[in-house]
Amino acid sequence: MKLAWLRSLETSHHDCVWACTWLPATDKSSGLLLTGSLDETVKLWNPDDLSLVRTNTGHCLGVVSVAAHPSGKIAASASMDSFVRVFDVESNNTIATLEAPPSEVWQMQFDPRGTTLAVAGGSSASVKLWDTAEWKLIAALSIPRPEGSKPSDKGNNKKFVLSVAWSPSGRQLACGSMDGSISVFDVQRAKFLHHLEGHTMPVRSLAYSPLDPRVLVSGSDDERIHMYDAEGKTLCSSMSGHSSWVLSVDVSPDGAAIASGSSDRTVKLWDPKMRAAVQTMTNHTDQVWGVKFEGGARGSLLASVSDDKSISLYNYS
Amino acid sequence: MDKHFPNSYRKGRNYDWLSDSGAANKIQDLILEAMACVYIPVQNSEEEVRVALDQLPRDATDILDILKAEQAPLDLWLIIAREYFKQGKIEQFRQILEEGSSPEIDEYYADVRYERIAILNALGAYYSYLGKIETKQREKEEHFILATQYYNKASRIDMHEPSTWVGKGNHNELFWHWIVSQLLLAKGDVDQAFAAFKIVLDGDRDNIPALLGQACVEFNRGKYSSSLEMYKLDPENVEALVALGIVDLQSNEASGIRGATEKMQRAFDVYPYCATALNYLANHFFFTGQHFLVEQLTETALAATTHGSTRAHSYYNLARSYHSKGDYEKAGLYYMASAVAHIYLQLNQTTKAHEALRKAIRIDPRDPEAFLDLGELLISTDSGAALDAFKTARNLLKKANEEVSIEILNNIGVLHFERGEFELAQQTFKEALGDGIWLKLIDSEPQSNSIGESYSDPIRKALYQPMESSLAARVYKDMQLFHNLEKDGIAVELPWDKITTLSNLARLFEQLHKTETASILYRLILFKFPEYVDAYLRLAAIAKARNNVPLSIELIRDALEVDDKNPDALCMLGDLELKNDDWVKAKDTFRAAKDASNGKDSYATLCLGNWNYFAAVRSEKRAPKLEATHLEKAKELYTKHDKGILSNHGSPIAWHMRSLRCSVFTKWHKFRASFSLEDKVSDVINNGEWRWPQAWLDSQPTLTYVIVPTLLEIPRPDSPDMANWSRSQSEMFGGSSWWKAQKSCTPMVLVEHPANMYAANGAGVVLAEKGQFDVAKELFTQVQEAASGSVFVQMPDVWINLAHVHFAQGNFALAIKMYQNCLRKFYYNTDSQILLYLARTHYEAEQWQDCKKTLLKAIHLAPSNYTLRFDTGVALQKFSASTLQKTKRTVDEVRATVAELKNAVRLFSQLSAASNLQFHGFDEKKIETHVGYCKHLLEAAKVHCDAAELEDQQNKHRQELARQAAIREEESRLAEEQKKVKLEKRKQEDELKKVMQQEQHLERIKEHWKSSSGSKRKDRAQAEDEEGAQGERRRRKSNKKRKRDKKAETHMDDQEETEEDNTNTNYYEPENQVNDQVDDDDDNPQDLLAAAGLEDSDLDDDAAAPSSNTGRRIRGWSESDEDEPEKRQRSSSPVRDNSVEMQLSDGE
């Protein structure tokens, strides 16, 4: 397994790029790359030459996450003012504007079937689930308070939810918190299952293996990447190697590799079998906030976005 | 003493300088005798004045008076001087000797040569001794200069025997050194005596009296007593004993070592001068830490043998002994002695020392030991050279097929580590460690990761078995893995001599972010050696870095169980308790740490200082009295030495955004300072005192109260300065002691040392607190410089503090740069607190967009920090308000203002909503006020916005109208211009016609005149000349024209292209013709006059010399050629020339 750098675009945005995701190909267009930035814009890119397809404006206070509907026709972007904008990819028409005050909005992800949008709700210590047909809030998966804590405890905001990931089956959902814990939910029953411990600092990124629904990969400020058996509640391996926060993780479509982006300005490719980084890309010059494998037909692309305002593409093989 | 000195005396007789004069005997005797009094013979009588030596008058003048009056023999002067010295009355000692070497004495005692020389030499020796112990360079030199003067004077005394004295000058000097050392010895200053003896020995290797003098020192130290008793035993075969001892030693077992020691001791007793036995005994005592014995034994060994390598061994032992005691001066002396007899190693002459040692090595390039010494000596000052030395030693040992010891490899590894050569460091550490369980733990790679599959290989199983995630947090305490390994039949062994290197390797893995591997190695150490406190502390530091405070505390408690007074552990614990906001506990812990170290541990003291500081700063109510007390206490403790919690960038100007205390620091009065950036801290602090420039003291008397940081240092347990240097087994468990040794080597260069840097940083903080920004800046800058370049010392705090100072001085651009650099250099841009400082600086600098972006970045990094959101709201609000207050603003600005106000309202509203849920500690009412204010601003802004929009519209309309008007105007202007041009052209054509008519008319007249008169020769010539002149003039005119064209062209390039076209196409452009006409008008009358024979008109400029005028003109014309039209013009008619030029310039 290895990464080969393909191309980079130096100033894709006017400011830090904080989020990226791939839009699956549709009958009308091939897959596009979606990025969100502190410059309050969301941009769509053609991966073949990193040409700009469109710039979406309208967000305030910096775009912190973007999510693509599995159909490739709908996408969502969220900014620090806690608004989620759902839009039609082709026309850029706003389909819905979502907010669930007072909870903030951090990471978002559509479930694999595309019926639900899960939004990490920050200080609300919950994941908000939005129905994608009527854009209604259908559920809030709340992390139970630790035993013995009073509702009035200030400690409540320790379960500040930052990241969210759907299992490939769509039955389970995991969310990562500021305190380093990961909570696993049964979505259908809207029930909290258990915590996964091991991280001791904010978990900013989660990803399930597309092949093994039990394997959950997490990245944390504690510089580690953990591989959990999300059902068996065991920590399979803890991989250290980044010299600063791990901001983003993703599992390759073949399930054989993990990519990570870190504050240490690198993108690393990990071999989970060897429990070690097999490759380190140093083309970014500032924190790498997002790494994402192209999950569809292209299958072999990895995108990374960074505070250095650039986007990079790599060939994964 | 009795036993030894006669001996020495006897031997001493072999030396000519002693046999030269009986005085030597006398002096020796005098020294030996415990004299109660001396008798000064009264002149011209049999009487003597009795002077009780223990009752010498305080004022040496009294005794001098007697000495002078009675013309006492000079040796008595010496005795009395010596006695004063013995009593510590140095001043009197000096006074007597100086008096004794004064010119009148010289005169009076002219024939008493030896004593005079002795006095001078004593003074010389005294001053060179002072010089040697003096650390200040200037004073040192002064002492040496004085010493030289005395020696020179001494050598001048006996001019009759120059060869003797020159040749023996050295001996002489050494003799006096010897005397001084005797004096010192008598004074009870054994160590100094010892040093002084060495000076003698270095000057004269075989100076037996000196050697025995040293023996005497040792005797004085009471170490020979046992040997005296043993002396009576039957002698045995010494060689055999030694050989047996060596065999025992090499068995390397405790009993063997004991046996060897016994045998060596017996050999020593039988024959105390067997160098080998002495060396081995010294070796033994070195390892047992009895350094005084080492010194004594090796000294004797040195005296007893001339065998090169044995002597080298002795010197090595001695040097090593001092070295490990941290006495670099003495160690250096012996390192020197092991090679060459030069003394360079004084405190300020380490470079020279290195040179000498290097020289020594060049003399014997095959001695690995020498390279090792050099390496150790260089570690502190020049790691690169040290590394080279160690490597050479290793290669030499390898060549000789000798085993390279783990210590050497360890030190090489640490040096690589320190220099950032991690790969090499790892290789070297691994080489040092050899094969063992650790290698398996490091290098085993997992083979399978399928969940649920178990490993067959026990090591892999131990390493890679999935674990219950709830246990994951406690992994750093897990020892089960080793138990499991043992159960699986794998021996978990760790020889004790590998601990240092193993923990260094673990430290290296930490540096490489292979933290899991590091933790396994630390745990392996603890599994075998649960008393190895450092490993607990490292694990605790790892846990702390991962924010796992409970586990960290647990590990520290484990460490405290081993050593409940370990100040490092206590400080770390206190630190963590502070982190947990457990102020009361923390204070107790820090106090315990301070007590545990008897107040000597600077770090503990600092922690307590920090506690006070934080208690003061933290106090929300800011009870002024309480705060003042805390601050005062903190200052007191800090200024001693600061490092530690302050490093959590607890800065004097921590930004309290809630109250926006932005105006706390105003621009400060700057002090004239005589320090420069190049100054070291040693320039600021010297001999334990601040060296503030007087100007600073005058303006800021508080400086006098600032406590000087001491040079003590204790490695901070959670700072990465724990690489261990193994020097000997005895220090195995004192791993961190290496850093301590540092201080005595270079005490003058404070900031090269981590602790000193912390201290300097702390002093800087206090100074900044006091508003002494320039001084603080100096200190911070020095610390910053010193801290760069070591992988072990990371001091972001000093960068932040420096930035704070820039900020406080209103130097925002620099502050921003500094914060940004710090963020990037130390935090990978992840520290939201520094981003907050940065944002605050932007705020003060009114860079609103940067401020906002910075705060948003901070929120992105620390999403749960609501203060940042509040701050963002405040920044947006402030931006909007200030924009609306501006008299001139663009519609875009107003629009942006409205947008930002909306954002602010949203932020505040969200905070307000969240405050119900108690996510943060903001006062709801306060937020509501902000919301209200922002909404109000928004209303206002909307009005402004509408107005601005309207105005913008109107402006656009007006601008459009204006633009159209401008276009019309331009069009009409162009039309007019063309008309003008046409008109002018016509006019010029008319004029041209007129000119031509005139010329024709003139020609006609000329023709007429020529034909009508049979003119004189002169007239004709003149006429011809004028004809020529006319021709010249025409040419000139055409030249002028060309010139003018050129000028016109450049001038018209863009503006008047059409006109240029005209000029180009029409050679006789209108303007030219006008000029021509003028010219012609000017010319015409003269031409006419010339034609009329009145050529000498006053139109000519040379009217003053009319007679020669013609000739000159002719000459001028004939000289000139067409290439120099200007010259010609000048010589011919400057007036006209001027007029032409004026016209030209007008034309422009």
HADDOCK unambig.tbl for C-alpha pairs under 7 A between the chains (distance, minus, plus):
assign (segid A and resid 61 and name CA) (segid B and resid 856 and name CA) 6.93 0.50 0.50
assign (segid A and resid 102 and name CA) (segid B and resid 910 and name CA) 5.97 0.50 0.50
assign (segid A and resid 102 and name CA) (segid B and resid 913 and name CA) 5.94 0.50 0.50
assign (segid A and resid 102 and name CA) (segid B and resid 914 and name CA) 5.88 0.50 0.50
assign (segid A and resid 123 and name CA) (segid B and resid 864 and name CA) 6.97 0.50 0.50
assign (segid A and resid 154 and name CA) (segid B and resid 918 and name CA) 6.48 0.50 0.50
assign (segid A and resid 154 and name CA) (segid B and resid 919 and name CA) 6.38 0.50 0.50
assign (segid A and resid 157 and name CA) (segid B and resid 919 and name CA) 5.88 0.50 0.50
assign (segid A and resid 160 and name CA) (segid B and resid 864 and name CA) 6.71 0.50 0.50
assign (segid A and resid 196 and name CA) (segid B and resid 469 and name CA) 5.73 0.50 0.50
assign (segid A and resid 196 and name CA) (segid B and resid 470 and name CA) 6.94 0.50 0.50
assign (segid A and resid 197 and name CA) (segid B and resid 469 and name CA) 5.04 0.50 0.50
assign (segid A and resid 197 and name CA) (segid B and resid 470 and name CA) 5.27 0.50 0.50
assign (segid A and resid 197 and name CA) (segid B and resid 472 and name CA) 6.66 0.50 0.50
assign (segid A and resid 197 and name CA) (segid B and resid 473 and name CA) 6.98 0.50 0.50
assign (segid A and resid 198 and name CA) (segid B and resid 469 and name CA) 5.91 0.50 0.50
assign (segid A and resid 198 and name CA) (segid B and resid 470 and name CA) 6.85 0.50 0.50
assign (segid A and resid 198 and name CA) (segid B and resid 472 and name CA) 4.78 0.50 0.50
assign (segid A and resid 198 and name CA) (segid B and resid 473 and name CA) 5.00 0.50 0.50
assign (segid A and resid 200 and name CA) (segid B and resid 546 and name CA) 5.79 0.50 0.50
assign (segid A and resid 200 and name CA) (segid B and resid 547 and name CA) 5.68 0.50 0.50
assign (segid A and resid 200 and name CA) (segid B and resid 548 and name CA) 5.88 0.50 0.50
assign (segid A and resid 201 and name CA) (segid B and resid 546 and name CA) 6.65 0.50 0.50
assign (segid A and resid 201 and name CA) (segid B and resid 547 and name CA) 6.40 0.50 0.50
assign (segid A and resid 222 and name CA) (segid B and resid 546 and name CA) 5.26 0.50 0.50
assign (segid A and resid 233 and name CA) (segid B and resid 468 and name CA) 6.21 0.50 0.50
assign (segid A and resid 233 and name CA) (segid B and resid 469 and name CA) 5.75 0.50 0.50
assign (segid A and resid 234 and name CA) (segid B and resid 466 and name CA) 6.00 0.50 0.50
assign (segid A and resid 234 and name CA) (segid B and resid 467 and name CA) 5.20 0.50 0.50
assign (segid A and resid 234 and name CA) (segid B and resid 468 and name CA) 4.30 0.50 0.50
assign (segid A and resid 234 and name CA) (segid B and resid 469 and name CA) 4.64 0.50 0.50
assign (segid A and resid 235 and name CA) (segid B and resid 466 and name CA) 5.43 0.50 0.50
assign (segid A and resid 235 and name CA) (segid B and resid 467 and name CA) 5.24 0.50 0.50
assign (segid A and resid 235 and name CA) (segid B and resid 468 and name CA) 6.02 0.50 0.50
assign (segid A and resid 235 and name CA) (segid B and resid 469 and name CA) 4.86 0.50 0.50
assign (segid A and resid 236 and name CA) (segid B and resid 466 and name CA) 4.15 0.50 0.50
assign (segid A and resid 236 and name CA) (segid B and resid 467 and name CA) 6.48 0.50 0.50
assign (segid A and resid 237 and name CA) (segid B and resid 464 and name CA) 6.91 0.50 0.50
assign (segid A and resid 237 and name CA) (segid B and resid 466 and name CA) 6.56 0.50 0.50
assign (segid A and resid 240 and name CA) (segid B and resid 513 and name CA) 6.18 0.50 0.50
assign (segid A and resid 240 and name CA) (segid B and resid 514 and name CA) 5.71 0.50 0.50
assign (segid A and resid 240 and name CA) (segid B and resid 515 and name CA) 6.52 0.50 0.50
assign (segid A and resid 241 and name CA) (segid B and resid 513 and name CA) 5.13 0.50 0.50
assign (segid A and resid 241 and name CA) (segid B and resid 514 and name CA) 5.89 0.50 0.50
assign (segid A and resid 242 and name CA) (segid B and resid 513 and name CA) 6.69 0.50 0.50
assign (segid A and resid 243 and name CA) (segid B and resid 513 and name CA) 6.02 0.50 0.50
assign (segid A and resid 244 and name CA) (segid B and resid 828 and name CA) 6.93 0.50 0.50
assign (segid A and resid 263 and name CA) (segid B and resid 828 and name CA) 5.76 0.50 0.50
assign (segid A and resid 264 and name CA) (segid B and resid 828 and name CA) 5.81 0.50 0.50
assign (segid A and resid 273 and name CA) (segid B and resid 446 and name CA) 6.52 0.50 0.50
assign (segid A and resid 273 and name CA) (segid B and resid 447 and name CA) 6.47 0.50 0.50
assign (segid A and resid 273 and name CA) (segid B and resid 448 and name CA) 5.68 0.50 0.50
assign (segid A and resid 273 and name CA) (segid B and resid 449 and name CA) 5.13 0.50 0.50
assign (segid A and resid 274 and name CA) (segid B and resid 445 and name CA) 6.26 0.50 0.50
assign (segid A and resid 274 and name CA) (segid B and resid 446 and name CA) 5.46 0.50 0.50
assign (segid A and resid 274 and name CA) (segid B and resid 447 and name CA) 6.79 0.50 0.50
